[in-house]
Amino acid sequence: MFHVEPGIEVTDQVLVEPPAAAAVVFGDRLDKARLYYRALAGAGVERGLIGPREVPRLWDRHILNCAVIGDLIAEGATVVDVGSGAGLPGIPLAIARPDLRITLVEPLLRRTVFLSEFIEEAGLDNVTVVRGRAEQPGVKKEAGGADVVTSRAVAPLARLAGWSMPLVRDNGRMLALKGISAAEELERDRADLTKAGAGRAEVLECGVGVLETPTVVISAERLPRPERRGSKSKRR
């Protein structure tokens, strides 16, 4: 079960009420978002998953920033979150969108333990944790074929595309949360996206009119993979 470790003092910051936008984004699941906030600000800081200086801006910069990308994802989609870390963006997305089926891919044991404990405590039955790296064959087998692959602060776009695109089904999408330099990064790495099998790449904003600072996302579609020779045989 998820819990705050003995001796950890949960400060008053953890009890700060969420901004008004949180009620819009999470609706009747706001209590689960509050639970996640407490988890990050308490055990998340103690276990080194979140820096102490991030606690005052957990709602705006992290939780809400991630949850609003649900605007770009279709009903009932399967989502793989690469390099999930403390669960960003996968956990806020799972709270805001219980219709999604989300797999969190994370190689470090201490992070996967944190994620598994929180998922159990919050009752997020639409979330699974897979320990490993996105490029590993076992992870590709278990998590591949997703409608959407998400990531946040994992790697430069060129490298990220090489990890993410193999996990996306044909005509699915990679959604990479980026900062204000997203457009420049996209132009710089567009050739690498193409090499990885991506097309229709663009910079989008989520949470416009809801968040004070919208979330910037690079979206790229997985182009259909070429058929292998001999994959179809004619029956006579």
N, C-alpha and C positions, 0 to 999 in steps of 0.2 A: 504494500500500500504506500502511496505517496505521503510523505510527512516531512515536517521541518525537523532537521536533526537536533538532538539534545544539545543545549547550550547555544543554539542560534537564536539571536534576538531579532524578532520581526519588528521592524521600526514602524513608526506612525505613517511613513510613506506608503507602506503596504496597504493601509486602510483608506487611502485617499480615494474618493469616489471617481469613477470614470467620467470623461467628458460626455456631453450630450450626444455626440455622434455615436457613442458606443451603443446606446439604446436603439438607434436607427440601424446600425450594422448587425447587432446580435439579437435584437428583439427579445423574445421570451427565453433566450439562452444566455442572457447577460450574466447570470449567476455563474455559469461555467467559465465565462471570460474573466470574471472577477477571481475565480479560483486559480486560473492560469496566471493571472497577474501576481497573486500571492505566491504561487510556486516559483516564478521567475525571481521575484524580489527577495524571497527567502532562501530556499535550498538552491535555486539557480545561481544566486550570487555566491553562496557558500561553496558550491561545487565548481566554481570557476566557469560557469556557462554564460553568465552575464556579468559585465563589469558593474561595480557599485555605482559608478557615475551615471549609468543608464537607467537606474531605478526611477528617478523623477520623470523620465520621458518614455517609460515603457508603453503607456497607452498610445500616445500619438505616433511615436517613431517606430514602434515595433508591432504591437498587437493590432491596432487599427490599420496601420500601414499595410500589413499583410492580409488582413481579412477581406479588404475591399477588392482584391483581385478576383474574388468570386464572381464579380460582374462580367468577367470574361470567360466563364466556364459554364458549359451547358448542364442542364438538369441531369442528375444521375451519372455524371462522368466518373471515370477512374483517373486518379491523380497520383503521380509519384513525385515526392519532394526530395530532391537530390541534395545531399550534404545538409540534412535537416538541423543539425546542431541542437539547440534548445527547443526546436520545434517550430522554427520560423522559416517559411510561412505556413507550414502544414497544419499546426495545431489551431491557430486562429481561423484558418479556412475551414477546418473540420467543425469548429464550434458554430461558425456562422452558416455553414452549408451542410447540415446533417445528411442531405441526399447524396453527397459525394462519397466515394470510396477512396480512401487516401492511404498511401503507403509511404512511410518515412524511411528514407535510406540514410544511414549514418554509420561510419566505420568505428567510432570510438565507444568503448564499452561504457564509460561513465555517463556518456550522453544517452546511449540507448537505455540504460537503467533508469535515468531520470524520465525519459519519454514514456517508457513502459509503466512506471509507477504513476505518472500523471494520468495517462490514458485510463488506467484501471480506476483510479480515484474519481475521475470526472465522468466515467461511464461512457467514454467515446467509442462505441462499438463499431463505428465506421472507419476506424484507424488501425493500421498494422505497422509494426516496426520491423525493419530488416536491417541487420547489422552487416555492413560491408561497403565497398566502394562501387559507384555506379558502373565502372568499367569492368568489374569482375564478372566472369561467365555465370556464376551462381546467382548474382543479383539480376543480371539480364534475364535469366530464366524465370526467376521468381516475380520480378516486377515489370518486365518488358511488356510491350503492347498497350501501354497506357494511352488514354485520350489526351492527357495533358501531363507535362513534366515541368515542375516548378523549381525555382532555386532563388537564393538570396545571399549575396555576399559570399559566394563560394569560390569563384575564379573569374579571370578575364573571359570575355565572350567567346573567343576562339576556342579556348580549352573547354569551356562549358558546353559548347555545341557538340564537341566530340564525345562528351560524357552523356549528354541528355538525349540527343537525337536517336541513338540506338534503342532507347527505351520507349520512344514515341511510335504509336501505330501510324500507318500511312494516313495522311490528311489530318493527323492530330497536331497538337501545338506544344511548343516550348514557350514557357512564360518565365523570363528572367527579370527579377526585380532589380532595378539599377538606380543610379543617382542622376544628378543633373547633367552629367556628361554622356548620357545614354546614346544620344544621336551621334556624337563623335565616335563612340566605341563601336556603334553599329557600322558606320562607314569604314572605320579602320579594319574591322574583322569580317566584312561582308563576304569576301572571297572564301574565308574559312567556313562560314555558315553554308555557303553553296557546296563546298567540298564535303561537308558533313551530311548533306542531303536536305538542307533547309531551303525554303523559298518564302516569298511573300513576307519578308521581314519588315517590321515597322515598330516605331516607338509609340506607345499608348499611355494614356493617363487614366487612373482609376480613382474613384472617390471624389470626383469633381462635384462641388456643391455640398459635399458631406464633410470632407476633411479640410482643414485649413491649408495643408500642403498635400496635393494629390500624389498618389503613388505612381512612379514612372516604371513602366514595364517594356522590355523588348519582347515582342511576340514574333515567332517564326513558325511556319507550317512545315510539317514533315512531308516532303514530296514523295509520291509513290515510288517504292523501290523498284528498280528494273528487274524483270523476271530473269531467273537464271536459265541458261540454255538447258533444254532437256527437262525443265520442270513440268512441262505439259507434254504429254504424248498423245498423239492422235489414235483413236480407236478405229479399228477397221472391222 
